Amino acid sequence: MLVKTYGSALKGIDAITVTIEVSVENGMQFCMVGLADTAVKESHQRVISAIKQSGFLFPRRKIVINLAPADVKKEGAAYDLPIAVGILVGSEQITVPELDRYIIMGELSLDGSLLPISGVLPMAIEARRLGYRAIIVPRANASEAAVVNNLEVYGLDSLAQVTALLTGTGTFEPVRCDTRAEFARAQNSFDYDFAEVKGQESVKRAFEVACAGGHNILLVGPPGSGKSMMAKRLPSIMPPLTLAEALETTKIHSVAGKLKGGSRLLTTRPFRSPHHTISPVALVGGGTPGPGEISLAHNGILFMDEFPEFPRTVLEVLRQPLEDRHISISRARYAVDYPAGFMLVASMNPCPCGYYNHPTRPCTCLPGAATRYLNRISGPLLDRIDIQCEIQPVPFDKLSAMGAGESSADIRARVVAAREIQAARFADEPHIHCNAQMNTRLINRWCRPDAATMDILRHAMTKYDMSARAYDRILKVARTIADLDASEAITATHMREAIGYRNLDRGTYGKTY
């Protein structure tokens, strides 16, 4: 008897439907075809044990399993459940009248219980798009799939429960989720607040400008000056995720297996902080489980502490994603695209000893060490960082003060107001959402200061020998500063502040002691 069950395979952050064809006929053989990896082929022993432990008989007959389409690689143990169901139906131990209305995915343990799998959210989205009535997944993945509306989601614990649901001998309620209500309720919850930061007003201002326009930012300062501490508070002043952004971000984390049991939508922007020993593949993706750190930081923040300590090969792979906001990965047998629209936040010491330009402690490095340390970051990469901010340690008087600083909620309100101006400005540009994403055409349209203000920029470009990319970045930052002031025009004040954020472009940095 030939039976067809339906599952899903992942390609990038999207899912495609897989037809699991099971043929049970006379003979004594078990054969699986359809470009299955080792984990899928090993399902044989798991399925045998799970079927027996669930009170059924494993047929001693010829079983041929085909996973179609045959040219798409099938990975992981999530095909255990649809294979087991197909064998039970094909051997006529159960009868399922509407088997073609279900997407079935789940890993089986030897006792027949269901174990969680990765990538359930894109599978559920694809199931709804193709008109399937329901999706059956392990209970640990049910709340994740329930984010998708107009699709029945059943989270079950074992193969026995799955067969009871399919045959109608058991009653199970689909998992319900009010996505919008839960999203609105949880998106303003943060562990850190800028009210806890004392002093560092100039750095807070730089962070505010960066978040308002989606600009990349680099902090340069001595150890203990608060670089990492303030960076961890950045999500609290970022504009809230939209529902579409949350869904896209959650898909990426679902494919990567980063969602914890019971997780639904991600409600806050991701904050990824990889260690400086990370490999290029782990950063950009393409290995196992797929998306790299730059994709996991999509719609959020990629924080790279001790920036010059990252290997040069790792830093250089950032250049193309910073411009294109996606990463195309080509391997010998496949090619995938992952989104990578992140805001880069980096921090570094000014020199190897950490105390170059320190107000009270002398630098113990040899002459030129600060310049050599900075040169670990290539010029093209440094050019792509819009805001370069020097930070100094907070004096004891301010550090010991008991008063709280400005709260994240107050800063965030200004950031949101500036983003609303940008949303209206780019309403007709489908792929542009903030000032940092403007191309040359949009810069020429929206960043046109008057002659006197342009003279200020011309003088700075000449004096500090800045690049053409720095010219564009300064105009973008100046546009964001004007948006924070709710000003249609870029004034001289806005331009001077934007130029002041290009500290590392100056030819004198690191050459005087």
N, C-alpha and C positions, 0 to 999 in steps of 0.2 A: 504494500500500500504506500502511495506517495502522499506526503503531507508537506505543507508549506507553513512555516511560522515566520515572524518578521521581527527584526531587530535593527540596530543602527551601528554604523562605523563612523569614526571621527576623522575629519580631514581639515586640518587647521583648527579653527574654533567652531566649525560647523559640522553638522551630522548629515550622513546620507543613509538611506534605508537599505538594509541588507535582507535578502530573502534566504532563509535557512530551509533548504529542501532536504527532507529526510525520506529515504526509501527503505522500507523494511520488506524483505522478500526471502525466498528460500535460499539457504546456504549458511555458511559459517565464516563471516568476515566482517571487519569493521574498517571502513575507509572514509577519510575526510579529504575533500578537495576544495579549492577556492582561495588560494593564497593566504592560508592561515599561518600565524606565527607559532612558536613553540608552546606558548601559554594556551592557545586555542586547541592545539592538537592534544595537549595533556588533559583536556576535558574528559577524555574517554574514561579514565579511571575514576574521576570525580563523579561523573554522571552515573556510572555503574553503581557506585556505593550509595549515592544520594537516592537513586530510584529504589534500591533494595531497602534502605532505611526508612523510606516513606511508605512502605507497605505494598509496593508493586514488584513485578518481576522484570528483570532485564531480559529481553528476548534473545534467545540463542539462535539467531538467524543472521542473514546477511544484511548489514546496515550500511548504507551509503549516504553521506552527508555532503551537500554542496552549498557553499556560501557564495551567493551571487550578489553583485557582479564579481566575476572571478578575477578581474584585473585590479581590484582595490584590496590593499593589504588589510587583513583583519588581525587586530592585536588585543591582548588581554583575555581575562577569564570571564568577561561579561556574557559570552555566548553560551555558557553552561546551561542556563535556564531555558532558553528557547530550544536548544538541542534536546534537552531532557523531555520537554513538553512534546516536541515533534516525535520522539521515539515512542512515548506513551500513546499518542494518538495513532501513529503508524502501526503499532502492534495491537491496536484496537482494545487497549486496556481502559481508555477513557474516550468519550465522544464530546467534541466541542463544535457546536453548529456554526459559530461565528468567529472562528479562529483568525480570519483575515482582518478583523476589526481591531486587533490588539498589536501594540509593540511590546515585546517581552524582552527584558534584559536583567541579568543578575548572575553573580558568581555563586556557585554551590560549594558548600563544605561537604565533607564525607557523610555527615549525619543528615543531610538534606536541608539544612538551614541556609538562608540567603545572607551573603556578605556584601557590603557596600561596594559600589563601582564608581568610576570617574566619568565625567562628561554627561551626566544625566540631563542637565538643563538644555543644551543644544539638541539632545535627542528628543526631548519633549516638545521643543519648538518646531522641529521638523515633523514630528508626528501630527501636531495640530495643523501645520501647513498642508500636509497631504490628506487630511480628512479622516485620520484614524479616530476611533471612538475613545480609546483608553490606552494608557501605558501602564505596565506592571513592572515595578522595580522593588529592590529591597527596601524595607521600612526606613532604614537610615538615610535613604535618598529621596524619600517621598516628599518631604517639605520643600526640597530643592526643585523638584519637578512641578509641584503644585503652584509655583509662581506663574506658570503658563495658564491662562484662562481658556475656557471653552474646550477643555480636555479633562476627562476623568483620569485621576491618578490614584492607583492602588499601591500602597506600601505594605508588603507582606513579609512574613518571617521565614517561610519554608516552602519547599516544593509541594508539600501536602496542601498548604493553604492555596497555592496557585492553582492546583488541579481542582480544588473545591470551588474556587471562584469561577473558573472556566466552565466547569460542568454544571454549575448552578446548585450544587449540594451544600454550599456554604454561603452565608450572607456577610458581605464586607462593604463598609461605607468608603467612598472615595475621600481622599484628603482634601480639605477645603483651606483656602488661603485668601484673605482680603489683602491683596498685594499693595494697593495704594495706601490703605490705612496703616499697615505695618511699616511701610516705607516712610510715610510722613512722621510716624511716631518715633522712629529710631535714628533719624539722620542727623540729629543735633546732639548726639552723645559722644563726648570726648574725654580722654583720660588726662590730658594736659591743657593748660590755659596760659596765655601770655600774661595774665594778671600775676602769675607767680614769678615773672622775670623782673628783676630789678635793674634799672639803668638800661643801657644799650638802646637808647631811643633811635639812633640813626640806623641801627640794624633792623629794628622793628619796622621802621619806615621802608627800608629796602625790601623786606619781606612783603609788606603790604603792596608795594608797587609790583613786585614779582607775581603775587597771587592775583592781583587785579588784571594783569595783562597776560598771564600764563608764561612769564619770562623765565628763562634759566638763570640761576644765580650761583655765584661762587663766593664763599666766605674765606677770608685769609686772616688768620690771627694766631696768637700764641696758645699753648696748651692751657686749658682751664678757663678760657675766656668766654665759654658758653656757646660755642658753635653747634655742637651736637644737641645740647639741651634745647636751644631755640628751634633747631630744625625739626625736632620731634613734635613741636607745637604747631607746625605749619598746617596740618590738616584741619585744625580748629578754625583757621581763618580762610580756608579755601571755600569758594562758592559751593553750595550743596549740589550733589549729584542730581541730574534729572532722571526720570524713570527710565528713559532710553539708555542713558549712560550707565545706570546701575545694572540694567539687563545685560548690556554688552560686557561690562567688567566682570559680572558674575559668571558669564559664559566662559571667559578666559580662565578664571580660577577653578571653575568646574572641570574643564578639560585637563587642567594641570593637577587635579586632585587636591586642591588647596582648601576646599570647603569642608568644614568640620561637620560632624553628624548633626542633623537638625537644622543646618543653615538654610536660609532662604536667600533673599536678595542682599547683596552688599549695600549698606546704606551710607557708608562714608568712603571718601576717596582713598584708594590704597596708598600705603606708605611702605616702600620696599627699601631695605638698607643692606645690600650685599656686602660681604667681607671683601677686602682687597685681594684675597687669594682666589677669587672667582675666575673661572676660565671663560674664554670668549663664547664658547657654545652655551654655557650656562647663562650667560648674559643675554645673548640674542635669541636663543632657543634653537629648536631643530633636533634636539636629542630626545631623551626620555625624561619626563613625560610629554614634552612638546614646547609649550610657550616658555620663553626665558624671562629673566627679571625685567627687561624693558617692556615686555608685553604684560607681565603681571602688574606693572606700574601704570598701565594704560588708564587714562583719565585721572591719574593721581600723581604721586611724587616718587622719583627715584633718587634716594639720598646716597651719595657716595662719599663717605668719610675717609679722611687721609687720601685725598684724590691722587697726589703724585705717587703713592705707594702701589697703585694698581699697575699691572704690567702694561707696557706701551701697546701691545697687541690688543689688550682688552679696551683701553681707552679709545683707540682709533676706530673700533667697530661702532662707536657711538655716533660718529660723524654723519653717516647717511640717515639713520633713524631720526636724529635731531632735526634734520631738514625735511624729510619726507613723511614722518609720523607713522610709518609702517615699516616692516622688515620683510623682505622677500628672501626665503631660504631655499636654496637648491642643493639637493643631494643627488647621489647617483641614480636613485630610483623614484624620487618624488620631489615635488616643489610645493611649498606652502607659503601663504602670506599671513603674517600676524600683525595686528594693530600695535602701534608703539607710540601713542600720543601722550607722552609723559612730560612732566616738568622736571628738569634736571636741577637738583640742589646738591652742590658739592662743597666740601670744606677741606682746608689744608693749613698746615703750619707755614710760616713765611720762609723758613729755612730748615736745614736738618736739625739744628739744636732747638729751634722753635722760638727764639727770642730776638730775631731781627726786628728792629723798630719798636722794641718793647720800651715802655716809659721808664722802668726802674731796673730791669735786669739786662746785663750786657750780653751781646751775641758772641758766642765762643767759636763760631765757624770761621774758616779761612776766607780771605777776600774773594768775592765772586761766587761764594757758595749759594747765596740766596738766588742769584740769577740761574745758576746751574740747576738748582732744585726746581725752580719755576719752569725751566726748559724741559723737564720731564713731561710736561703737558704741551703738546704740539700747538703751534700757532693757529692752524685751521680749527682745532677743537676749541681753543680759548676764544677765538673769534665768534664761535657759536653760542657763547655764554653771554647773555645780554647784560647782566648786572654782576660786577666784580666789586665786592665790598670788603674793605679792611675793617677789622674788629680789634678793639683793645680791651684788656681786662677791666672790670668794674672796680673803681676805688672803694676802699673799706667803708668810707662814710655812706656811700649809696648801698653797699652790700649789707650793711648792718641796719639800714632803715627798715622800719616795720610796715610802712605803707605799701599797699598793693599797686601794681602798675595797671595800665589800661587793659581791660578784659578782651579776650578773643572775640566775644560777641560784638563789642563795639567796633573792633577792626574789621570783622567780617561784614558788618552792615555796610561799611564804606566799599569794601571789595565787591559785594553783591551789587551795589548801586552802579559801580563802574562797569561791571559785567553786563548789566541790563542795558547800559548805553551802547556797549559793543554788540549785544545781541540785536538791538534795533538797527545798528549801522550795517551789520552783515546779514540782515534778514534774507537778502537775495543771493547770498553766497552759501551754497549747501554744505561746503566742507570747511568753512572759516567760522570760528566761534569766538576768537579773542584776538587781541592786537598782535600777539606773538606769531600768529599764523598768517599774517598778511604777506602777500606776494608783492612784487615790484609794482604791479598795476595798482593795487590798493594803497600802497605807500604813497605813490604819486597823487592819488586822489584824496586821501584822508590826512596825510602828514605834510602839509604845505605851510610852513611858517612864513611870516613876513620877512622882508629883506633884512631888517636889523637882527632878527633872531637867527636867520640863516648865516649872517656874518659871524655870529658867535660860534656856530658849528664849523664854519669854514676855518676860522682861526684855530680851533682845537684840532681839527683834522690835520692842518699844516704843521702845527707845533709838535704834536705827538706822533705824526706820521702813521695815522690810523688807516686801516684797510677799507675797501668799499663795503665789505660786509659789516664792519663796525659802523659805518655811516648809516646803513639801513637799520641796524639794531638800535642806535641812538634815537633815530626818528620814531621807531616803534615804542621805545620806553618813554620818550617825551609825549607821545600820543596818550599813553596810559596815565601818565602823571596829570595831563590835562583832563582826562576823564575823571580822575579822582577829585579834581576841583570842579567838575561839571562845566568845563570850559570848552567851547567849540574850537577856539583858536589855541595853537601852541605858542605860549609866550616865552619871553627870554628867561623867566624864572624856571619854567618847565624844562627848557633846553639846558640850562646850566646844571640842574639837578641830574638830568639824564647823562650829560657828559661826565659828571662827577662819579658815576657808577662804572666808568671804564678805567679804573685805577691801574690795572695790569697792562694796559696798552701803552702806558707812558714809558719812554725809553730810559728814564732815570731809575726805574724800580730795580732794587737789588744791587745798584752800582755805587752807592754811597754809604758810608758808615759814620 
